[in-house]
């Protein structure tokens, strides 16, 4: 099975953060894809570790907003 991805945030310099789900294992993690000048090498991090290291950037806020929609019963946009 292929991974399912939902982009959380794309910065003005081209960095991207996505929420990734592996349907085979039901694993969830955040993938950071830096822009090409920064090396362009993607890295994966658990949701807990992602939120624990800083948690105030727009990519963190978007993940928290998305999680909040689950609690509020809203449908994500």
Secondary structure, 3 states (H helix, E strand, C coil): CCEEEEEEEECCCCCEEEEEEECCCCEEEEEEECCHHHCCCCEEEEHHHHHHCCCCCHHHHHHHHHHHHHHHCCCCC
